[in-house]
Amino acid sequence: MGYLTPDRMLASFCELTPNELQQRGIDVLLMDIDNTLAPYEQPEPDERILAWLAGMQSAGIRLAFVSNNNRERVELFNQKIGIQAHAKSGKPFGKKLRQVIRSYGSDASHAAILGDQLLTDVFAGKHIGATAFLVPPIKDKTTAFWRIKRALERPIIKKYVKNHPEQAACAAFWLRKDKK
């Protein structure tokens, strides 16, 4: 389960600070977009996202979007930001993540990924040796596929919370009693 265990859970992306990344020796942050920074239906970053990204950049953190979504979605979201942005990234496979990290002259031990899914974002990051931060999805999908995917994540999150009880509030999405 090591590849599916996040290094830290956060209630929201904005809880991740440049200071925490620097203390962990991280200089490259790879980010998912959908349900991590914004809901699927939000085409562009809002002021809160822009301010958070600007704070990261001003602290010297190099940023990149690594999304499994289509090129149009990723390019539109990145239009006001202008960082490296990769659509159809192939997560959970780590090839694209490794390429992005190398393009910044860094390695996985100095990189992190931020996402909302254990089976893609966390697995991809941990598999290549990067730090993985997990946030609950902003607005989860409710199709059968997504319900199954989230059900597969639940026992892993339960075990994580057992070992990190201080992060139980961040795991509330997965641990809700009304989940079937």
VENVENFEN-V218363 format. One record per pair of residues at least 4 apart in sequence whose C-alpha atoms are under 6 Angstrom apart, sorted by sequence separation. I is the first residue (numbers start at 0). J is the second residue. D is the distance in whole Angstrom. If there is no record, write none. Layout:
i=I j=J d=D
i=I j=J d=D
This chain:
i=21 j=25 d=5
i=31 j=35 d=6
i=32 j=36 d=5
i=33 j=37 d=6
i=34 j=38 d=5
i=44 j=48 d=6
i=46 j=50 d=6
i=56 j=60 d=5
i=70 j=74 d=6
i=74 j=78 d=6
i=77 j=81 d=6
i=101 j=105 d=5
i=116 j=120 d=5
i=117 j=121 d=5
i=118 j=122 d=6
i=119 j=123 d=6
i=121 j=125 d=6
i=122 j=126 d=6
i=125 j=129 d=5
i=141 j=145 d=6
i=159 j=163 d=6
i=160 j=164 d=5
i=171 j=175 d=6
i=20 j=25 d=5
i=33 j=38 d=5
i=55 j=60 d=5
i=100 j=105 d=6
i=124 j=129 d=5
i=33 j=39 d=5
i=100 j=106 d=6
i=114 j=120 d=5
i=88 j=95 d=6
i=124 j=131 d=6
i=160 j=167 d=6
i=121 j=131 d=5
i=112 j=124 d=6
i=73 j=86 d=6
i=70 j=86 d=5
i=69 j=86 d=5
i=68 j=86 d=6
i=69 j=87 d=6
i=111 j=129 d=5
i=115 j=133 d=5
i=63 j=82 d=6
i=67 j=86 d=6
i=68 j=87 d=6
i=110 j=129 d=5
i=111 j=130 d=4
i=112 j=131 d=5
i=113 j=132 d=5
i=114 j=133 d=5
i=115 j=134 d=5
i=63 j=83 d=5
i=64 j=84 d=4
i=65 j=85 d=5
i=66 j=86 d=5
i=67 j=87 d=4
i=108 j=128 d=6
i=111 j=131 d=6
i=113 j=133 d=6
i=115 j=135 d=5
i=153 j=173 d=6
i=63 j=84 d=6
i=64 j=85 d=6
i=67 j=88 d=5
i=107 j=128 d=5
i=108 j=129 d=5
i=115 j=136 d=5
i=66 j=88 d=6
i=107 j=129 d=5
i=65 j=88 d=6
i=91 j=119 d=4
i=90 j=119 d=5
i=93 j=123 d=5
i=91 j=122 d=6
i=92 j=123 d=6
i=91 j=123 d=4
i=27 j=60 d=6
i=29 j=62 d=6
i=31 j=64 d=6
i=43 j=76 d=4
i=90 j=123 d=6
i=26 j=60 d=5
i=27 j=61 d=5
i=28 j=62 d=5
i=29 j=63 d=5
i=30 j=64 d=5
i=31 j=65 d=5
i=42 j=76 d=6
i=27 j=62 d=6
i=29 j=64 d=6
i=30 j=65 d=6
i=31 j=66 d=5
i=17 j=55 d=6
i=35 j=114 d=5
i=35 j=115 d=5
i=28 j=110 d=6
i=30 j=112 d=6
i=26 j=109 d=6
i=27 j=110 d=5
i=28 j=111 d=5
i=29 j=112 d=5
i=30 j=113 d=5
i=31 j=114 d=5
i=25 j=109 d=4
i=28 j=112 d=6
i=24 j=109 d=6
i=25 j=110 d=5
i=38 j=137 d=6
i=38 j=138 d=6
i=35 j=136 d=6
i=34 j=136 d=5
i=34 j=137 d=5
i=3 j=117 d=6
i=3 j=121 d=6
i=3 j=122 d=5
i=2 j=122 d=5
i=2 j=125 d=5
i=11 j=134 d=6
i=2 j=126 d=6
i=8 j=132 d=6
i=10 j=134 d=6
i=6 j=131 d=5
i=7 j=132 d=5
i=8 j=133 d=5
i=9 j=134 d=5
i=5 j=131 d=5
i=6 j=132 d=6
i=8 j=134 d=6
i=5 j=132 d=6
i=10 j=169 d=5
i=9 j=169 d=6
